[in-house]
Each structure stands twice: as C-alpha cells, then as structure tokens.
Amino acid sequence: MPTHKSCVKRLRQEKRRNARNHFVEMTIKSLSKKMHSDIPIEEKETLLAEVYSKLDKAAKRHIIHKRTASRRKARLAAYFNKIKNGDVKEDKTVKKTVKKTEPKKVEKKEKEEK
C-alpha cells in the first residue's frame, strides 16, 4: 500500500478509472454479441449505430486504441452487410446428448452374465 498522500490519491483515481473503463469495454462486448444474436434486421441496424457510437467514444477517451475501434466497426459492418444481402444462413445445430446411464446398464448386464 502506498504511504505518500499523492500515491494514495493516485490509487483511488486508478480504481475509479479502471471501473469506468471496464464498464465501457463490457458494454461494447455485450452489444457486439447482441449483433450476432437472432434479432430482426431492423433492430440490428439501430444496434449497429449504437455500437459505432460506443466504439468511437471509447477510442476518443483512449479506453481502446483508435485502430482497434476501426477494425471492430469494419468487421461488424461486413457481418451486417452479409446478413442484409442474405449471404449468411443462421446455423442452428442441435447437439446430441448421450445419457450417462447407458454405460452403467452395459456393465450391469456383463456382471449378471458372469
């Protein structure tokens, strides 16, 4: 822990800034994930503008690098344009689950045969 007054104050400032920056980063991340979810194209269009705004503000305040913001915006725009043109199909794969009880039944049958 710091002992000087200025270092104590610096620690308090860093905690506040870290919390604020973390909130902005998580907001951008959740909005980007929402872009890839199953929502109508009209909602995605309004969401895209909101994500652009958040990315630009984060870059302006040096929370993220300006080229990082630009890259993320370009990738989101490319994804949105693919969906708008109908090039991307929604991938709904069904996972097959194996019951855990099946192997136990086999073991019981083997024991009964012996």
C-alpha positions in Angstrom: 0.0 0.0 0.0 1.2 3.5 -0.8 2.4 5.7 2.1 2.6 9.1 0.4 -0.6 11.2 0.1 -0.2 11.6 -3.6 0.2 7.9 -4.1 -2.9 7.2 -2.1 -4.9 9.6 -4.2 -3.4 8.1 -7.4 -4.6 4.7 -6.3 -8.2 6.0 -5.7 -8.2 7.6 -9.2 -6.9 4.4 -10.8 -9.7 2.4 -9.2 -12.4 4.7 -10.5 -10.9 4.9 -14.0 -10.5 1.1 -14.1 -14.1 0.6 -13.1 -15.3 3.1 -15.7 -13.2 1.7 -18.5 -14.2 -1.9 -17.6 -17.9 -0.9 -17.8 -17.4 0.6 -21.3 -15.4 -2.4 -22.6 -18.1 -4.8 -21.3 -20.9 -2.7 -22.8 -19.2 -2.8 -26.2 -18.6 -6.5 -25.9 -22.3 -7.3 -25.0 -23.6 -5.1 -27.8 -21.3 -6.8 -30.3 -22.6 -10.2 -29.1 -26.1 -9.0 -29.4 -25.4 -8.1 -33.0 -24.7 -11.8 -33.7 -27.9 -13.0 -32.0 -31.2 -13.8 -33.5 -32.9 -10.4 -33.7 -34.6 -8.8 -36.6 -32.6 -6.9 -39.2 -34.2 -3.6 -38.3 -33.1 -3.9 -34.7 -29.6 -4.9 -35.9 -29.4 -1.7 -38.0 -30.2 0.5 -35.0 -27.9 -1.5 -32.8 -25.1 -1.1 -35.3 -25.3 2.7 -35.0 -25.2 2.4 -31.2 -22.1 0.2 -31.3 -20.4 2.6 -33.7 -21.1 5.4 -31.2 -19.8 3.5 -28.2 -16.6 2.4 -30.1 -15.9 6.0 -31.3 -16.4 7.4 -27.8 -14.1 4.7 -26.3 -11.4 5.5 -28.8 -11.8 9.2 -28.2 -11.3 8.7 -24.5 -8.3 6.3 -25.0 -10.1 3.3 -23.5 -9.4 1.3 -26.6 -7.0 2.2 -29.5 -8.5 4.0 -32.4 -7.4 1.3 -34.9 -9.0 -1.3 -32.7 -12.3 0.6 -32.8 -11.9 1.0 -36.6 -11.3 -2.7 -37.1 -14.2 -3.7 -34.9 -16.5 -1.4 -36.8 -15.4 -2.8 -40.1 -16.0 -6.3 -39.0 -19.4 -5.5 -37.7 -20.3 -3.7 -40.9 -19.1 -6.6 -43.0 -21.2 -9.0 -40.9 -24.3 -6.7 -41.2 -23.9 -6.4 -44.9 -23.7 -10.2 -45.3 -26.9 -10.7 -43.3 -28.6 -7.9 -45.2 -27.8 -9.4 -48.5 -28.8 -12.9 -47.3 -25.4 -14.5 -47.7 -25.2 -15.8 -44.2 -27.6 -18.5 -43.0 -28.4 -18.9 -39.4 -26.6 -22.0 -38.1 -28.8 -23.9 -35.7 -27.1 -27.1 -34.9 -28.6 -29.5 -32.5 -26.3 -31.1 -30.0 -26.9 -34.8 -29.3 -26.6 -35.7 -25.7 -25.6 -39.1 -24.5 -27.1 -40.3 -21.4 -24.7 -41.1 -18.7 -26.7 -44.1 -17.5 -26.2 -46.1 -20.7 -22.7 -47.4 -19.9 -23.8 -48.4 -16.4 -26.5 -50.6 -17.9 -24.0 -52.4 -20.0 -21.8 -53.1 -17.0 -24.7 -54.5 -15.0 -25.6 -56.9 -17.8 -22.0 -58.1 -18.1 -21.9 -58.7 -14.3 -25.2 -60.6 -14.5 -23.8 -62.9 -17.3 -20.8 -63.8 -15.2 
